[in-house]
Amino acid sequence: MIPDFPRTQPPAPAAARLVYNSHFGLFLVLLLATSPVFAERPRIGLALSGGGAKGSAHVAVLEVLEANHIPVDYIAGTSIGAYVGGLYALGYSASEVKKIMFEADLERGFSDTIDRQDLPYRTKQQKDRFNVPIEIGFRAGKIRLPGGLLYGQTMSSIYRSSVGNVANFTSFDDLPIPFRAVATDLATGDAVVLDSGNLVKSMQASSAVPGALVPVEIQGRYLVDGGLSENLPISQVKRMGADIIIAIDISSPLLGNEALESSISVLQQLSNLLILQNIERQKQLLSSDDIYIRPDVSQLSTTDFGDLPKALEAGEIAAQLEIEELRRISIDADEYRQYHQLKREKLDVIKRAGRQPVAKVILANRSSVSDEFLMATFGILDGSYVSEDELAAAVSRLYALDRFERVDAEFEFREEGKVLVVEATEKSWGPNHFEMGFGWEDDFTLDSVINLDFAYIRKNITDNDGELRTEIGIGTNKRFSSEVHLPLGDPQLLYYSASYEYQNESRDYFIRNQPSVFFEFDIHQVDMSIGYNLQNESIIEAGITFAQAEYDNELSVQDDLRYDSPGIFLTYGFDTLDRRSFPTRGNRITLDIIRWEEDVRGDLITGTESIADTYRSTQYLADLRTATSLGEHGLVGKLSLAYSDSETNQSVHYSQLGGFLNLSGYHKNALIGNSKVFGMLAYQYDLGKSLLGLTGFPVYIGASIESGNVWLIDEPITLDDLIPAGSIFLSTDSKLGPLALGIGFAEGDNNSVYFYLGKSI
């Protein structure tokens, strides 16, 4: 049945429209415009300007309007005004809008970085090594770049979470309060009035800052921030039929001469000029009956959402200054109560429709990834009841594949009922792309280790999303590798991998933590494996391997060491760490068993013994890392074990120990042996949160206690041999990865100062 909204006077000519479908029950399709319920009073319209983080001033004015029983019949908003206005038009109260806005973490919307723990296991390991945040594609013989610094995915998810599971509207007149969002057509510069369709997308298009956010495409138009064309949409409220307009202006004033000292400030001034010019044109439309409210937010930033409380206070003050003008348009308490109740009932109808099961999930796949894989990853089936959190998680799973510029989801009411349309748009500069990695380590006593790595990834070499990955490393260590990764069937759980890798390194061999022998080695290795993605965060692989190496030892009196070593291996990996270095939560486990056949000729590294033999060995490796935190306090634990079992007392396959947080106090890889035991527990305190007020930029001060050692095969492993060590450090996350400065100390007066930047520790 159609809900009977209570009214004190006859309803407007068009009532709320609903459609009954015998298969799917009662669904809300549209709500008609909330025409004035009380025809005798003047119709009041609200024009909300853009102003970024100063937008909470709008909410404060709304609270004053509600406290004084002032109804709102129409709303038009630009940028943050479209966000606040859209929520209020949906039927939420001012206090609810404030709660949604303050909990939304809008500042996070200006980063589209996928949280590490959400990435697939294979992608996590690659991004740890290729840590430079660049997006460079290659297609049709041309280098391609993104259309903006951000794709708007995170902001879209925040807006969707704010609005909830709301279906598309044939007209925004069907909202509890009729609404318009204003954007700018990037091709023409004209104002575009968004009055129907997807509320979230309209709100986001209105606030897409050009150059920073990729334009939002709606009906073939590329739309950006409406502030460039109509920042205070008074004309739109007039067109909607408002008799009295309340215009709230939170735009930024022009900068003074003293502030125009950089190219950034000049660009900001040009933007302010454009915005203020179109605001002045809009203000000329105001009559003596209209009310113009200008909160004093001139000293607040448009990008610092930590200023929300200050802007809220400024909005309250500005509204109180106009309180006498506002009170002349207030209505009595009973009338306002019924007005508010009508809005709430319409909001409840919208919410009830949002809670209906999804009759069908439709994928609009604008990518080369198979439909079957995407639907399996999305995980929502026809007939499902979908909560807001479940939809957000499903969209995040698709976006975390790191293949898409945008992943959008919206509800529509069609003939078959409530339909969920999922749109996955592949990166416009992909799918083939480049990656880059950088690492710099220094302990201020030996040569620095500086490595620069490049990768080119060619996608879709098979119909099932096969990938060819080629990597080149230059610097202290040279390497080249090429890998073919082929998913087998959908949903791509099973895969085949074949790779070749060449490494060339020069290194010191240490005795008692002092460089004693310099050697250079070349290693060629071929791996072929079958793997299975157990879940997003774990894999298991089994395969065959072949390693061939030559070590050139400057002290060798016999031949250089050479070996050929085929083998078979089994690997398990699990990774949910939020960061590889200095994590605050999650776990990482890697387990390896490798059965080698070693054909060895020449001297060992120390040059003391010459061998020529073929024998078998088995290598067992385990690495465990865990992290937890409470507020600004964090603990990180690490356990690393290696054990080799050989038919002889020799094996060319060894483990290494030494370096920052890897037996601190020792030089990097100063200890080499076939077996290893190492444990570490680190405490870290986030100074960024506690002292500097930085929520998204951790600055840690910490300390570690460590213990470990290595043994050759013919040496007994005893805990008495463990070397105690520790460190104190200062670290942060930079755009290039972890940045750390530490002091390490170990038993036997082994002390080092460490600098670290780039790849994961």
Buried (B, 14 or more C-beta within 10 A) or exposed (E): EEBEBEEEEEBBEEBBEBEEBEEBEBBBBBBBBBBBBBEEBEBBBBBBBBBBBBBBBBBBBBBBBBEBBBBBBBBBBBBBBBBBBBBBBBBBBBEBBBEBBBEBEBBBBBEBEBEBBBBBBBBBBBBBBBBBEEBBBBEEEEEBEBBBBBBBBBBBBBBBBBBBBBBBBBBBBBBBBBBBBBBBBBEEEEBBBBBBBBBBBBBBBBBBBBEBBBBBEBEEBBBBBBBBBBBBBBBBBBBBBBBBBBBBBBBBEEBEEEEEEEEEEEEBBEBBEBBBEBBEEBBEBBEEEBBBBBBBBEEBBBBEBBBBEBBBBBBBEBBEBBEEBBEEBBBEEEBBEBBBEBBEBBBEBBBEBBEBEBBBBEBEBBBEBBEBBBBBBBBBEEEBEBEBEBBBBBBBBBBBBBBBBBBBBBBBBBEEBBBBBBBBBBBBBBBBBBBBBBBBBBBEEBEEBBBBBBBBBBBBBBEBBBBBBEBBBEBBBBBBBBBBBBBBEBBBBBBBBBBBBBBEBEBBBBEEBEBEBEBBBBBBBBBEBEBEBBEBBBBBBBBEBBBBBBBEBEBBEBEBBBBBBBBBBBBBBBBBBBBBBBBBBBBBBBBBBBBBBBBBBBBBBBBEEBBEEBBBBBBBBBBBBBBBBEEBEBBBBBBBBBBBBBBBEBBBBBBBBBBBBBBBBBBBBBBBBBBBBBBBBBBBBBBBBEEEEBBEEBBBBBBBBBBBBBBBBEBEBEEEEBBBBBBBBBBBBEEBBBBBBBBBBBEEEBBBEBBBBBBBB
